């Protein structure tokens, strides 16, 4: 046990994805709503010692499950899952967040996925997101569970 990492009492429900960014910050996504009895609605950023990073505001967070999280080459946090809103703003199963937890409006997610997005990766060379899941459409275009998007959320047809 790493005694320098304090996760005692931890999450009130399941964690589906965990990543560590270039600064050592830990992002967790899943079905939880609290971490150490503090609100953390399905996403949280932790410091290297396991404490909540208060510089990332997730106070109201997501209304339903988040399945995957990445940090792209611009330092933006991208989340996919079953959710349709973030902080009471439309976010159809994909959203890109700024470092402080606010919505990055440069990725248009108004229509989003027609079903749950379960996982993704990022191609930093071409600035593209590759997403897989239980969706049949993205922005009302048939995609059948797998698609690639450019950095603004537009379907990549190249």
C-alpha positions in Angstrom: 0.0 0.0 0.0 1.2 3.5 -0.9 0.8 5.3 2.3 1.4 8.7 0.5 -1.8 8.2 -1.5 -4.9 8.7 0.6 -8.0 7.1 -1.0 -9.6 5.9 2.3 -13.4 6.1 2.0 -12.9 6.6 -1.8 -15.8 6.5 -4.2 -19.4 5.6 -3.4 -19.8 3.6 -6.6 -17.8 2.2 -9.5 -14.9 3.7 -11.5 -14.7 2.8 -15.2 -11.6 4.7 -16.4 -8.5 6.2 -14.7 -5.8 8.2 -16.5 -2.9 10.3 -15.4 -2.0 13.4 -17.3 1.5 14.8 -17.9 1.4 16.8 -14.6 0.6 13.7 -12.6 -3.1 14.6 -12.1 -5.4 11.6 -11.9 -8.8 11.7 -13.7 -11.5 9.2 -12.8 -14.7 8.5 -14.7 -17.6 6.2 -13.8 -20.9 5.9 -12.0 -19.9 7.5 -8.7 -21.4 10.7 -7.3 -19.1 11.3 -4.3 -15.4 10.9 -3.4 -14.6 10.9 0.3 -18.2 12.1 0.9 -17.7 15.2 -1.4 -19.7 15.7 -4.5 -18.0 14.3 -7.6 -20.7 13.6 -10.2 -19.1 10.9 -12.4 -15.8 12.7 -12.9 -13.1 13.9 -10.7 -9.5 15.1 -10.9 -7.2 14.1 -8.0 -3.8 15.3 -6.9 -0.9 12.9 -6.8 -1.6 12.2 -3.1 -5.2 11.2 -3.7 -6.9 14.4 -2.5 -9.5 16.1 -4.7 -8.0 18.8 -7.0 -10.2 21.8 -6.1 -9.0 23.7 -9.3 -11.2 21.3 -11.3 -14.9 22.2 -10.7 -17.1 19.2 -11.1 -19.7 20.3 -8.5 -22.8 19.4 -10.5 -21.0 17.3 -13.1 -22.8 14.6 -15.2 -26.3 13.3 -14.8 -25.4 9.8 -15.7 -22.4 7.4 -16.3 -19.1 8.5 -17.8 -17.2 5.7 -19.5 -13.9 7.1 -20.6 -11.7 10.1 -20.2 -8.6 11.4 -22.0 -6.5 14.5 -22.0 -5.6 15.6 -25.6 -2.5 17.3 -26.8 -4.1 20.7 -26.2 -4.5 19.8 -22.5 -8.3 19.5 -22.9 -10.2 16.8 -21.0 -12.5 14.8 -23.3 -15.2 12.6 -21.7 -17.6 10.1 -23.3 -20.3 8.0 -21.8 -24.1 7.6 -21.4 -24.7 11.2 -20.3 -26.7 13.8 -22.1 -25.8 16.8 -20.0 -22.9 18.3 -18.0 -23.7 21.0 -15.4 -27.2 21.2 -16.8 -25.9 22.0 -20.4 -26.6 19.7 -23.3 -23.7 17.3 -23.9 -24.8 14.3 -25.9 -22.4 11.5 -24.7 -19.2 13.5 -25.6 -17.8 16.7 -24.1 -14.5 18.5 -24.0 -13.6 20.4 -20.9 -11.1 23.1 -20.0 -8.5 22.6 -17.3 -10.8 24.1 -14.7 -13.8 21.8 -15.5 -15.7 24.3 -17.6 -17.1 23.2 -21.0 -14.9 23.9 -23.9 -17.3 25.2 -26.6 -14.9 24.6 -29.5 -16.1 21.0 -29.7 -19.7 20.9 -30.9 -21.6 18.2 -29.0 -25.1 19.5 -29.4 -26.3 16.4 -31.4 -23.6 14.0 -30.3 -23.9 10.2 -30.3 -27.1 8.3 -30.7 -26.2 5.8 -27.9 -23.6 5.3 -25.3 -19.9 6.0 -26.2 -17.9 3.5 -24.2 -14.2 4.2 -25.1 -11.9 6.4 -27.0 -8.4 7.2 -27.8 -6.6 10.2 -29.2 -4.3 10.5 -32.2 -2.2 13.5 -31.2 -0.3 13.7 -34.5 -3.5 14.2 -36.5 -5.6 15.7 -33.6 -8.4 13.1 -34.0 -10.5 11.2 -31.5 -11.4 7.6 -32.2 -14.6 6.5 -30.4 -16.3 3.2 -29.9 -19.5 2.2 -28.2 -23.1 1.2 -28.4 -24.1 4.1 -30.6 -25.6 3.9 -34.1 -25.2 7.5 -35.1 -23.1 10.6 -34.6 -24.7 13.9 -35.4 -27.5 11.9 -37.0 -25.1 10.2 -39.5 -24.9 6.4 -39.3 -21.7 5.2 -37.6 -22.6 1.8 -36.1 -20.5 1.8 -32.9 -17.2 3.2 -34.2 -16.1 6.6 -35.6 -13.3 9.1 -35.8 -13.8 12.8 -35.1 -11.5 15.8 -35.7 -10.6 18.1 -32.8 -13.7 20.2 -33.2 -16.0 17.2 -33.0 -16.8 17.0 -36.8 -16.9 13.5 -38.4 -13.5 12.8 -40.0 -14.0 11.4 -43.5 -10.4 11.5 -44.5 
